[in-house]
Amino acid sequence: MKHPQLYIPLLCILISHNAFAQWPDDPEIDSRVQRGIDYIYNYEFEKAERIFSEVIQLRPEHPVGYFFRAMIQWERIICNFDDESQDEKFYDLLQVVIDMCDKRLKQDSNDVTALFFKGGAIGFRGRLRGNRGQWIAAANDGLVALPLVRRAYELQPTNTDVLLGIGIYNYYAAVVPEKYPYVKPFLLFLPSGNREKGLEQLRTAAEKAKYAHVEAAYFLMQSYVYFEKDFRQALEIARKFHNKYPNNSVFHRYYGRALIGLGNMSEAQKVYREIETRYKIKQLGYDSYDAREAYYYLGKIEFQNGNYQSALNYLYKCDELSRKLDKNGASGYMALANLMIGMIYDDQGKRQYAIAQYKKVLDMKEYENSHDEAKKYLAVPYSRR
């Protein structure tokens, strides 16, 4: 779940989450799978490893244990996403799932379990490839997996867990091309989306799905923050799952983002200070991306409160991390942090330094009217008064 890229080819997002839908009809296995999933979300990977090793021993012919063994590796990767040394192991674990499903499909081409887990494995492979910038390989994975998932949905259309993937596709196929036009070539030969239907399906999956309700809630929360701007509902989800999975940095960060969106700066400050602390003590899952976000919002809050020196300390740290993380040009964090630094310099009477900051912002990609703001303050110095 970490650092989701909304421009990942939509096929891979759709396929990678349909594998939650088909499980062994065995209460003992079911209980283990549920506990194992909870361990994965709470970053308790060793416990999850033990659980799914047991599942594999008990049901060696079923792909569920093998699939979630790969999902543990997925979460390990996104806990330290810049480290690509773990990628090949992830691909190898997914290939085990794919090979197992192929054997089942040779015996029964309508084996829904095999269709879902093969589609899920290929989808997650494409998802990582997309995050690594391997767009053609990612799109190919999506195109291979799509017929598998569509066939599985035809065979089992009433499964509420299946609604996760269908809802993701309907929603993001409608809204992502509007915000990220460069994904349109990936969608030329795919069905069009439906924003409202997608949201309804995600809500149903979040409320009723047996295994996929957390993933559905995550994508629903993401939709509320980035596209719907419904921060109140996003906060409800983020708070619930941060309490349930306190070690999960993704729900922790969305908790802060929702509070920022609602203008609850005092509570957001507490959340981001805790994220900063967890980063400093090197808690698993809290990496430089989490720290950069925390430093940015803590700096912004201090700036709004007029605490300039504290704000500068945070914004400098945000800028420093951005220089390490922004491999393909300045991020919004870097651009907006440098804009605020210039505004602080202006209000402190350091006009020469402020001008340098504004010019620096103009050399970066524009985020949230950063260019217009920089031009405005180049013409007329910023003043808090």
C-alpha positions as CSV (number, residue, x, y, z in Angstrom):
1,M,0.0,0.0,0.0
2,K,2.9,2.4,0.6
3,H,3.3,5.5,-1.6
4,P,0.6,4.6,-4.1
5,Q,1.1,6.1,-7.6
6,L,-2.3,7.0,-8.9
7,Y,-1.0,6.9,-12.5
8,I,-0.1,3.2,-12.3
9,P,-1.9,1.6,-15.3
10,L,-5.4,0.9,-14.1
11,L,-5.4,-2.6,-15.2
12,C,-2.7,-3.5,-12.7
13,I,-4.6,-1.8,-9.9
14,L,-7.8,-3.7,-10.8
15,I,-6.2,-7.1,-11.2
16,S,-4.0,-6.9,-8.2
17,H,-6.9,-6.7,-5.8
18,N,-9.2,-9.3,-7.1
19,A,-7.2,-12.1,-5.6
20,F,-8.9,-11.6,-2.2
21,A,-12.1,-13.0,-3.6
22,Q,-11.8,-16.8,-3.5
23,W,-10.8,-18.8,-0.5
24,P,-10.7,-22.4,0.8
25,D,-14.0,-23.4,2.4
26,D,-12.4,-24.4,5.7
27,P,-13.0,-22.5,9.0
28,E,-9.6,-23.5,10.3
29,I,-7.8,-22.1,7.2
30,D,-10.1,-19.1,7.1
31,S,-9.2,-18.1,10.7
32,R,-5.5,-18.4,9.9
33,V,-5.8,-16.4,6.7
34,Q,-7.7,-13.6,8.6
35,R,-5.0,-13.4,11.3
36,G,-2.3,-13.5,8.7
37,I,-3.8,-10.6,6.8
38,D,-4.0,-8.5,10.0
39,Y,-0.4,-9.2,10.7
40,I,0.6,-8.1,7.2
41,Y,-1.3,-4.8,7.6
42,N,0.3,-4.2,11.0
43,Y,3.8,-4.8,9.6
44,E,4.2,-7.9,11.8
45,F,5.9,-9.8,9.0
46,E,7.5,-12.6,11.0
47,K,4.1,-13.5,12.5
48,A,2.5,-13.4,9.1
49,E,5.3,-15.6,7.7
50,R,4.5,-18.3,10.3
51,I,0.8,-18.1,9.7
52,F,1.0,-18.5,5.9
53,S,3.7,-21.3,6.3
54,E,1.0,-23.1,8.3
55,V,-1.6,-22.4,5.6
56,I,0.7,-23.8,2.9
57,Q,1.4,-26.9,5.0
58,L,-2.3,-27.5,5.6
59,R,-3.5,-26.7,2.0
60,P,-0.5,-27.1,-0.2
61,E,-2.7,-27.5,-3.3
62,H,-4.4,-24.1,-2.8
63,P,-2.8,-20.8,-3.9
64,V,-4.0,-18.7,-1.0
65,G,-1.0,-19.3,1.3
66,Y,1.5,-18.9,-1.5
67,F,-0.2,-15.7,-2.6
68,F,-0.1,-14.1,0.8
69,R,3.5,-15.2,1.3
70,A,4.2,-13.0,-1.7
71,M,2.1,-10.2,-0.2
72,I,4.4,-10.1,2.9
73,Q,7.3,-9.5,0.5
74,W,5.2,-6.8,-1.2
75,E,4.8,-4.9,2.1
76,R,8.5,-5.4,2.9
77,I,9.3,-3.7,-0.4
78,I,7.1,-0.7,0.1
79,C,8.3,-0.2,3.6
80,N,11.6,0.7,2.0
81,F,10.6,1.4,-1.5
82,D,13.9,2.8,-2.9
83,D,15.6,-0.5,-2.2
84,E,15.1,-2.6,-5.3
85,S,17.2,-5.5,-4.1
86,Q,14.0,-7.3,-2.9
87,D,12.2,-7.1,-6.2
88,E,13.4,-10.4,-7.7
89,K,12.3,-12.4,-4.7
90,F,8.9,-10.9,-5.0
91,Y,8.6,-11.8,-8.6
92,D,9.8,-15.3,-7.8
93,L,7.1,-15.8,-5.2
94,L,4.5,-14.5,-7.6
95,Q,5.7,-16.9,-10.2
96,V,5.0,-19.8,-7.8
97,V,1.4,-18.7,-7.6
98,I,1.1,-18.3,-11.4
99,D,2.5,-21.7,-12.0
100,M,0.2,-23.3,-9.5
101,C,-2.9,-21.6,-11.0
102,D,-1.8,-22.7,-14.5
103,K,-1.9,-26.3,-13.4
104,R,-5.4,-25.9,-12.0
105,L,-6.6,-24.1,-15.1
106,K,-5.4,-27.0,-17.3
107,Q,-7.7,-29.3,-15.4
108,D,-10.6,-26.8,-15.3
109,S,-10.6,-23.6,-17.3
110,N,-13.4,-22.2,-15.1
111,D,-11.6,-22.7,-11.8
112,V,-12.5,-19.4,-10.2
113,T,-9.9,-19.7,-7.5
114,A,-7.1,-20.2,-10.1
115,L,-8.5,-17.3,-12.2
116,F,-8.5,-14.9,-9.3
117,F,-5.1,-15.8,-7.8
118,K,-3.3,-15.9,-11.2
119,G,-4.8,-12.5,-12.1
120,G,-3.8,-11.2,-8.7
121,A,-0.3,-12.4,-9.0
122,I,0.2,-11.0,-12.5
123,G,-1.5,-7.8,-11.4
124,F,0.8,-7.2,-8.5
125,R,3.8,-8.0,-10.7
126,G,2.5,-5.3,-13.0
127,R,1.9,-2.9,-10.1
128,L,5.5,-3.1,-9.0
129,R,6.8,-2.8,-12.6
130,G,4.6,0.3,-12.9
131,N,6.0,1.8,-9.7
132,R,9.5,1.1,-11.1
133,G,8.7,3.0,-14.3
134,Q,8.5,-0.1,-16.5
135,W,5.3,1.0,-18.2
136,I,5.3,-1.4,-21.2
137,A,5.9,-4.5,-19.0
138,A,3.3,-3.2,-16.5
139,A,0.7,-2.6,-19.2
140,N,1.4,-6.1,-20.7
141,D,0.8,-7.7,-17.3
142,G,-2.5,-5.9,-17.1
143,L,-3.6,-7.0,-20.6
144,V,-2.7,-10.6,-19.8
145,A,-4.6,-10.6,-16.5
146,L,-7.7,-8.6,-17.5
147,P,-9.5,-11.5,-19.3
148,L,-8.8,-13.7,-16.2
149,V,-10.5,-11.3,-13.9
150,R,-13.4,-10.6,-16.2
151,R,-14.1,-14.3,-16.6
152,A,-13.9,-14.8,-12.8
153,Y,-16.4,-12.0,-12.3
154,E,-18.8,-13.5,-14.8
155,L,-18.6,-16.8,-12.9
156,Q,-19.1,-15.2,-9.5
157,P,-20.7,-11.7,-9.8
158,T,-22.3,-11.7,-6.3
159,N,-19.1,-12.0,-4.3
160,T,-18.7,-8.7,-2.4
161,D,-14.9,-9.2,-2.3
162,V,-14.9,-9.2,-6.1
163,L,-16.5,-5.7,-5.9
164,L,-13.2,-4.3,-4.7
165,G,-11.4,-4.7,-8.1
166,I,-14.5,-3.8,-10.1
167,G,-15.1,-0.7,-8.0
168,I,-11.5,0.4,-8.3
169,Y,-11.6,0.0,-12.0
170,N,-15.0,1.8,-12.4
171,Y,-13.9,4.7,-10.2
172,Y,-10.3,5.2,-11.3
173,A,-11.0,4.6,-15.0
174,A,-13.4,7.6,-14.8
175,V,-11.4,10.0,-12.6
176,V,-7.7,9.3,-13.2
177,P,-7.6,10.3,-17.0
178,E,-9.1,13.6,-16.0
179,K,-6.3,14.4,-13.6
180,Y,-3.5,12.5,-15.3
181,P,-4.1,12.7,-19.1
182,Y,-0.9,10.8,-19.9
183,V,-2.5,7.5,-18.8
184,K,-5.2,7.7,-21.5
185,P,-3.1,5.6,-24.0
186,F,-3.2,2.8,-21.5
187,L,-7.0,2.9,-21.5
188,L,-7.9,3.2,-25.2
189,F,-9.0,-0.4,-25.6
190,L,-10.6,-0.7,-22.2
191,P,-14.2,-0.2,-21.0
192,S,-15.0,3.3,-19.7
193,G,-15.4,3.9,-16.0
194,N,-18.2,5.1,-13.9
195,R,-17.4,7.4,-10.9
196,E,-20.5,7.0,-8.9
197,K,-20.9,3.3,-9.5
198,G,-17.3,2.8,-8.6
199,L,-17.7,4.6,-5.3
200,E,-20.8,2.6,-4.5
201,Q,-19.0,-0.6,-5.2
202,L,-16.0,0.4,-3.0
203,R,-18.4,1.3,-0.2
204,T,-20.1,-2.0,-0.4
205,A,-16.8,-3.9,-0.4
206,A,-15.5,-1.8,2.5
207,E,-18.7,-2.7,4.5
208,K,-19.4,-6.3,3.5
209,A,-16.4,-7.9,2.0
210,K,-15.0,-10.7,4.1
211,Y,-11.3,-10.4,3.2
212,A,-11.0,-7.3,1.0
213,H,-12.7,-4.8,3.3
214,V,-9.5,-3.2,4.4
215,E,-8.2,-2.8,0.9
216,A,-11.5,-1.4,-0.2
217,A,-11.5,1.1,2.7
218,Y,-8.0,2.1,1.7
219,F,-8.9,2.9,-1.9
220,L,-12.1,4.6,-0.7
221,M,-10.0,6.8,1.7
222,Q,-7.6,7.6,-1.1
223,S,-10.5,8.6,-3.4
224,Y,-12.0,10.8,-0.7
225,V,-8.6,12.6,-0.2
226,Y,-7.3,13.0,-3.8
227,F,-10.5,13.3,-5.9
228,E,-13.6,13.8,-3.8
229,K,-12.1,16.1,-1.2
230,D,-14.4,14.6,1.3
231,F,-11.9,14.8,4.2
232,R,-14.5,14.0,6.9
233,Q,-15.2,10.5,5.5
234,A,-11.5,10.0,4.8
235,L,-10.7,10.8,8.5
236,E,-13.3,8.3,9.7
237,I,-11.6,5.5,7.7
238,A,-8.0,6.6,8.6
239,R,-8.7,6.9,12.3
240,K,-10.4,3.5,12.4
241,F,-7.6,1.6,10.7
242,H,-4.8,3.6,12.3
243,N,-6.3,2.4,15.6
244,K,-6.6,-1.2,14.3
245,Y,-3.1,-1.2,12.7
246,P,-1.1,1.2,14.7
247,N,2.2,0.2,13.0
248,N,0.9,0.9,9.5
249,S,2.5,4.1,8.3
250,V,0.1,4.5,5.4
251,F,-3.1,4.8,7.5
252,H,-1.0,7.0,9.9
253,R,-0.2,9.5,7.1
254,Y,-3.7,9.6,5.8
255,Y,-4.9,10.3,9.3
256,G,-2.7,13.4,9.2
257,R,-3.8,14.4,5.6
258,A,-7.5,14.2,6.5
259,L,-6.9,16.4,9.5
260,I,-5.1,18.9,7.3
261,G,-7.9,18.8,4.8
262,L,-10.4,19.6,7.6
263,G,-8.2,22.4,8.9
264,N,-7.7,20.7,12.2
265,M,-4.0,21.8,12.4
266,S,-3.5,21.2,16.1
267,E,-4.5,17.5,15.8
268,A,-2.6,17.2,12.6
269,Q,0.5,18.6,14.3
270,K,0.3,15.8,16.9
271,V,0.0,13.2,14.2
272,Y,2.9,14.4,12.2
273,R,5.1,14.8,15.3
274,E,4.5,11.2,16.0
275,I,5.4,10.2,12.5
276,E,8.6,12.3,12.8
277,T,9.4,10.5,16.0
278,R,8.8,7.0,14.5
279,Y,11.1,8.0,11.6
280,K,13.8,9.1,13.9
281,I,13.8,5.9,15.9
282,K,13.8,4.0,12.6
283,Q,10.5,2.2,13.2
284,L,9.7,-0.3,10.4
285,G,7.6,1.3,7.6
286,Y,8.5,4.9,8.5
287,D,11.0,6.0,5.8
288,S,12.2,9.2,4.2
289,Y,9.0,9.7,2.3
290,D,7.0,9.7,5.6
291,A,9.5,12.0,7.2
292,R,9.4,14.4,4.3
293,E,5.7,14.7,4.5
294,A,5.8,15.2,8.2
295,Y,8.5,17.9,7.9
296,Y,6.4,19.7,5.2
297,Y,3.2,19.8,7.2
298,L,4.9,20.6,10.5
299,G,6.7,23.4,8.7
300,K,3.4,24.7,7.1
301,I,1.7,24.6,10.5
302,E,4.5,26.6,12.2
303,F,4.5,29.0,9.2
304,Q,0.8,29.6,9.6
305,N,1.3,30.1,13.4
306,G,4.0,32.7,12.7
307,N,6.7,30.6,14.3
308,Y,9.2,31.3,11.6
309,Q,12.4,29.7,13.0
310,S,10.7,26.5,13.8
311,A,9.0,26.5,10.4
312,L,12.3,27.0,8.6
313,N,13.9,24.1,10.5
314,Y,11.2,21.8,9.2
315,L,11.1,23.2,5.7
316,Y,14.9,22.9,5.3
317,K,14.6,19.2,6.3
318,C,11.8,18.7,3.8
319,D,13.9,20.3,1.1
320,E,16.9,18.2,2.0
321,L,15.0,15.0,1.8
322,S,13.4,16.1,-1.4
323,R,16.8,16.5,-3.0
324,K,17.5,12.8,-2.2
325,L,14.0,11.5,-3.2
326,D,13.1,13.5,-6.2
327,K,14.9,11.6,-8.9
328,N,12.6,12.8,-11.8
329,G,12.3,16.5,-11.0
330,A,11.1,18.5,-8.0
331,S,8.1,17.2,-6.1
332,G,5.3,19.3,-4.8
333,Y,6.8,19.1,-1.4
334,M,10.0,20.6,-2.6
335,A,8.3,23.4,-4.7
336,L,5.9,24.4,-1.9
337,A,8.5,24.2,0.8
338,N,10.8,26.5,-1.1
339,L,7.9,28.9,-1.7
340,M,7.2,29.1,2.0
341,I,10.9,29.6,2.7
342,G,10.9,32.6,0.4
343,M,7.7,34.0,2.0
344,I,9.4,33.7,5.4
345,Y,12.5,35.5,4.2
346,D,10.4,38.2,2.7
347,D,8.5,38.8,6.0
348,Q,11.9,38.8,7.8
349,G,13.1,41.6,5.5
350,K,15.6,39.3,3.6
351,R,14.4,40.3,0.2
352,Q,17.4,39.2,-1.7
353,Y,17.1,35.7,-0.3
354,A,13.4,35.7,-0.9
355,I,13.8,36.6,-4.5
356,A,16.3,33.7,-5.0
357,Q,13.7,31.3,-3.5
358,Y,10.9,32.5,-5.8
359,K,13.2,32.1,-8.9
360,K,14.1,28.6,-7.7
361,V,10.3,27.8,-7.5
362,L,9.8,29.0,-11.0
363,D,12.4,26.6,-12.2
364,M,10.4,23.7,-10.8
365,K,7.3,22.1,-12.0
366,E,4.2,24.0,-10.9
367,Y,2.1,22.6,-8.0
368,E,-1.0,24.2,-6.5
369,N,-0.4,27.6,-8.2
370,S,3.2,27.7,-7.0
371,H,4.3,29.6,-10.1
372,D,1.6,32.2,-9.8
373,E,2.4,32.7,-6.1
374,A,6.1,33.0,-6.8
375,K,5.5,35.6,-9.5
376,K,3.2,37.5,-7.3
377,Y,5.8,37.8,-4.5
378,L,8.5,38.6,-6.9
379,A,6.4,41.7,-7.9
380,V,5.2,42.5,-4.4
381,P,7.1,41.2,-1.3
382,Y,5.1,38.8,0.9
383,S,4.0,40.2,4.2
384,R,2.1,38.4,7.0
385,R,0.6,41.7,8.2
